[in-house]
Amino acid sequence: MEKNSCDYSWIHSLLGNVIALSSENERYELLDKFRSMYTGDEEKLIINDVDILSEMLLSLKNFNGIADHKLASLTENERAELKETDRIIDENLFDYYFQPIVNTSDGEIYSYEALMRPKSSMKLSPLHILKYAALVNRLPDIERGTFLNVLEIIDSRKSDFAGKFVFINSIPEAKLNVEDYRRVTGMLLKHADTAVVEMTEQSEINDEDLEALKERYRNMGIRMAIDDYGSGYSNAGNLLRYMPNFVKIDRSLLSNIQESPKKRHFVREIIQFCHENDILALAEGVETAEELHAVILLGADLVQGYFTAKPAPEIISSIPDDIKNMIKKYHQERENGIGQQVYIADCSERILLERLTKSDMKCIKIGENGSGDVTLEGDTNTDTQIRIETRKGFKGKLILVNSWLTSIKSKPCIDIGEDNEVELILIGDNRLDAGGIRVPESSKLTVSGEGRLEINLHSPEYYGIGNGIGLLHGELVFEQSGRITINANGETGVAIGSGSGGPIHINSGQYRLNLQGDVCLGIGSVYSESELVIHDCDIGMEMTSARGTAVGSVGRRSSIKIFKTSMKIFMSGIELVGIGTLNGEYAEVDIQEASCIISMKGERCSAVAALEGHTDLSVARASIRITSSGNQALGAGGFAGTSSIRQDTADTHIILYTPMNVDDHIDRGNVVSTNGQFILTLNGEDIIFCSDLT
């Protein structure tokens, strides 16, 4: 069969072969054959739709045998339930209850799981709905409805969730048609900072489809959870197949776990494996105080169950105080019994790290005995394997002198407590490995000193100085004269800042940020609005990221003022912005008395922009050099909305290498230059030249 792009008889041939299919193996071979021959975008869409139709057709063929047999064996009551299930799906008669997932360290609500509740006088359970939907091949309808219903609730009640994750149950083997896929993807992208897709370990999905699904969620910044782990055939290899962000340990392993040494041993192994692979372990279905006690002592990070909070239509903000205090008590028992040596620092103490290393100390707690100034002095060639925690309410200076600290998995090297005011003074060469500096929303960190600090991170989600992807950070003030270097490699992360934002003041210093991952941000807020003032500093950044912003925000609007600063940014990836926002509706950028060099190569990119919104760029007494290349590459301004560029006494040169029509996105009337020059060179030819006044 020869391919002819103008001859659509191949569709007739494909459908004819589909009608003759008798097995899944034949289906896979047929579709693989046509996919290799027809690779255009429209052809791919047609083949994907035929893929869904062929799966349905085979199911219907089997229905004449297996399903017909099952239907014939249904009782009269079951037939009525099947009919009611069809009505519930057709009319979208679903409510959703939300059950809190609780942090085992402090009893605070970490996230929620959305649980389906069918609206019917028959009181059908979710398991009934899934059973009957599978029987009549309607699981894709359940998948579409669940995603859209829950995401619409998130959309309309975003403030009720207070920035916390919402777990959404998914049936990955239930394939959506193209239109439903687009609708669900659009809503997931909108709420990537909130949604967690949860699927069972026993999902009937092949490796190829699973890898495509994981890559899709990674590129969108969506986290994954595995449900019911341990309920069937479970092993490390199967867990590594998914490599999720969360593992929910099945209720069957936790029921009366306090009475079963075998269960405790198995659960301990699961939790340890999770921690070694940067996965959060969630104990699911905890129903008694004894079970809660056991799972916390075993090291579970999160807990969910009737004992801590039942599912409810209301979105509660806190669990009962008595349960919260119980969790804190059990957590403290674990802290006291895990065998990790903790050194309690006195206020105004100078600590020689070498001595603590010889004593096998692993953590220094500061603030237990009041506020004050604590100095840590080490050797640049000695990894102490020590991390630092400051207690709630601590106020004082933390002075690092040639200190090399290393965190345990999923923990920051320096964990600033709540309601802290800490000045971190850098002297000599200092290094943090496997974790950065966490600054919670209620605290303030000021970095000063003439020394250097290197932070090395390698985990799926990371932050250098600030807080986690789903959290706010406290006030960050940089007043040091030395250099801060952050090297990070992971899936989603930020070098300076957090996922949900907070105040950042960069008043001086040198910065070298080297980031790799799927979704990366250099300085700012990943999923919230970003307001930044950067001055009197030297910033160098290299980023390799599928989607990323160097300075500003990935998902929301940004306002950035840069003055008396030298900035060099080098980026490569797919969707990129140097200064501004990737998906936000507006970017306001003011550059004064500065030198900016930005070089980027991506599929869809712009150096200074709201890539999908309005851009307002003002330049004064500055030198700007931009090189941007890719299929859709711009230098300043985005692909949607308007772009306004004003400069006074400035020299701007933008060099573009792109096959697209740049005039579709640049309004030359919106480029104003006074007392300077503005040059835009497209594929080697100067197409816009502004000198003095245009």
Secondary structure, 3 states (H helix, E strand, C coil): CCCCCCCCHHHHHHHHHHHCCCCHHHHHHHHHHHHHHCCCHHHHHHHHHHHHHHHHHHHHHHHHHHHHHHHHHCCHHHHHHHHHHHHHHHCCCEEEEEEEEEECCCCCEEEEEEEEEECCCCCCCHHHHHHHHHHCCCHHHHHHHHHHHHHHHHHHCHHHHCCCEEEEECCCCCCCCHHHHHHHHHHHHHCCCCEEEEEECCCCCCHHHHHHHHHHHHHHCCEEEEEEECCCCCCHHHHHHHCCCEEEECHHHHCCHHHCHHHHHHHHHHHHHHHHCCCEEEEECCCCHHHHHHHHHHCCCEEECCCCCCCECCCCCCCCHHHHHHHHHHHHHHHHHCCCEEEEECCCCEEEHHHHHHCCEEEEEECCCCCCCEEEECCCCCCCCCEEEECCCCEEEEEEECCEEECCCCCCCEECCCCCEEEEEEECEEEEECCCEECCCCCEEEEEECCEEEEEEECCEEEEEECCCCCCCCEEEECCCCEEEEEEECCEEEEEEECCCCCEEECCEEEEEEEEEEEEEEEEECCCCEEEEEEEEEEEEEEEEEEEEEEEECCCCEEEEEEEEEEEEEEEEEEEEEEEECCCCEEEEEEECCEEEEEEEEEEEEEEEECCCEEEEEEECCEEEEEEECCEEEEECCCCCCEEEEEECCEEEEEEECCCCHHHCCCHHHEEEECCEEEEEECCEEEEEEECCC
